[in-house]
């Protein structure tokens, strides 16, 4: 089986020769791994392109492929790129600076404060502090909406041609072909900030209704051409949300049902009509109180299932059966310890998930910088012995 | 008197809206009910009920934020009638996100809840140098020092702050509460913090217990 076939079969609860294994790395983790012995020349990816804008094919460095080195699938290895962000973007620029920080306008229009590069050792995922957001009321939303026009031709790549794309996609078998989208909660939280968006459900429900309705229209109409042309050549939808934290979802089941559920359903119905059934939600945190509704919305998979937030594949698979495929859930804190702790964590879950199916092994988040090259390699080597099915 | 205070409590606890809450508070005050009673027996009791509903899984973040914002709006209006004791009678919390971590959502929610519960909160913001926590602790003399941390990479900073409090000889004068996605109860014990709060409501409950 190719990794692509294995992944598709696994999440469809069909027979596989081995449990698929998928990971995604922070760039910083890979650079640390390189410093610790991961051979850079084996993971550097160079493509011949015309990136400089002149008529000349030229080798261009396009990234670091650690997944192939370790033998795990990269979810984002093959993407159908439909631009679902604001067009035009806000021009990212520096708007202030002091001895420790720089302030920026981000591409989304949010304003952020970032630790000055080089002032001390930081990790990129230390993340900026977002201190203001582009949407706060009806007026600012109406202004922003103009950047969310699904008919804008710039949403598709310059070389967009469904037949040509289909041919190229057929050559990719190292993992699933993915169409990434932003969900209804994630979109609102990005534009208003988490507190602002959450408060607006109570303080300005009409604004929320209008935002969510537009996001449904925008999402469907933006991806329509790709979805209707490529149909089930798109193996999976990756729906980013991040709608929960450790205590539980940011949004209550009541608000989810009232404001979001009908819109999710219309998007998933559109996808299902086009033979796309593998729809995976990406949300950290404890999503359990709304998971019934997530399934009712037509979402069929969930990643990364953080153990720190009380998510556990062993109970979720019993609760949801074949309605929900599960990805991740290997406790990064235990795995990063290596040795017996790492082996126990893998053993405690793999045997059960092999029996139930519908599981893709992986950490319960991206690979953090707490991992060393050695501990990750130890984890990879051990996990790979546990993946094959007899 | 009890009826109107109970209605204030219930309106806040059931998220009845800022205007309705303000109207009830105005009615209570115009009926010569003391502002301290309105705050303590009506508003703060209501907020405690909101916290209990959050812990029970009936309310979630949106409800918590809305309740805190309802309370904040009313408190702003009646502030001129309150003395310092009624506003911040419960004690002082010094708060911040540790060095190397720029996250502030959880910290800000805790700040809103603690403020609404009657604590004076001095927020040092994010990415706070450990020396600043010590310096401000000496000056402000808070009952509680709240250290927030979401990133596991920044967790060692909590220990750095606690060690510096020890070196400065003021550790025993305050209680250290840690919170944020990266912290656990076990970690709190390991580094010598007094408690780890897994969410804002638990954090405020701990603070209430400290200054009882």
Contacts between the chains, C-beta under 8 A, distances in Angstrom:
chain1	res1	chain2	res2	distance
A	100	B	127	7.7
A	113	B	102	7.1
A	114	B	102	7.8
A	115	B	102	7.2
A	115	B	127	6.7
A	122	B	100	6.6
A	123	B	151	7.7
A	123	B	153	5.8
A	125	B	151	7.5
A	126	B	100	6.1
A	126	B	101	6.6
A	126	B	102	5.9
A	126	B	151	6.4
A	126	B	153	7.5
A	126	B	154	7.6
A	127	B	102	5.8
A	127	B	103	7.0
A	128	B	102	6.3
A	129	B	102	4.0
A	129	B	103	7.5
A	129	B	104	6.0
A	129	B	126	5.5
A	129	B	127	7.7
A	194	B	61	7.6
A	194	B	105	5.4
A	195	B	65	5.7
A	195	B	105	6.6
A	195	B	108	7.0
A	195	B	109	7.4
A	198	B	61	5.5
A	198	B	62	4.0
A	198	B	65	5.2
A	198	B	66	7.8
A	199	B	62	7.1
A	199	B	65	5.1
A	199	B	66	6.0
A	199	B	69	6.0
A	201	B	62	5.2
A	201	B	66	7.9
A	202	B	15	6.8
A	202	B	62	6.7
A	202	B	63	7.9
A	202	B	66	4.2
A	203	B	66	7.2
A	203	B	69	7.4
A	245	B	61	7.4
A	245	B	106	7.5
A	245	B	181	6.7
A	246	B	181	5.6
A	246	B	198	6.4
A	246	B	199	7.3
A	247	B	54	7.8
A	247	B	198	6.7
A	247	B	199	4.4
A	248	B	57	6.5
A	248	B	60	5.9
A	249	B	60	5.8
A	249	B	61	7.7
A	250	B	60	6.4
A	250	B	61	4.2
A	250	B	62	6.7
A	251	B	60	6.2
A	251	B	61	7.3
A	251	B	62	5.8
A	252	B	59	6.8
A	252	B	60	4.2
A	252	B	62	6.2
A	252	B	63	6.3
A	255	B	60	7.9
A	255	B	62	6.0
A	289	B	57	6.1
A	289	B	60	7.6
A	308	B	181	7.2
A	333	B	152	7.7
A	368	B	152	6.8
A	368	B	153	7.6
A	369	B	153	6.2
A	370	B	152	6.2
A	370	B	153	7.1
